[in-house]
Amino acid sequence: MMSSDEKETNIKQRTPDLINAEIAMKRAAIKAREIAQKTGTAVVISEDEIIREEYPDQASSNR
């Protein structure tokens, strides 16, 4: 079992990776919305454990 110091060190070591992953996910979401806009299709979103479809014409009004 890890001590609390080992856990804290492990979290600090992973933080840059998690930050980069979050940036990549946001970039992918933007790209998905751009593609949806061009093709007139929906983007499927899970928010607060609810799955919904966001259509390009709704996206600008929801932000």
Helices and strands as residue ranges (DSSP letters): H 4-39, E 43-47, E 50-54, H 56-62
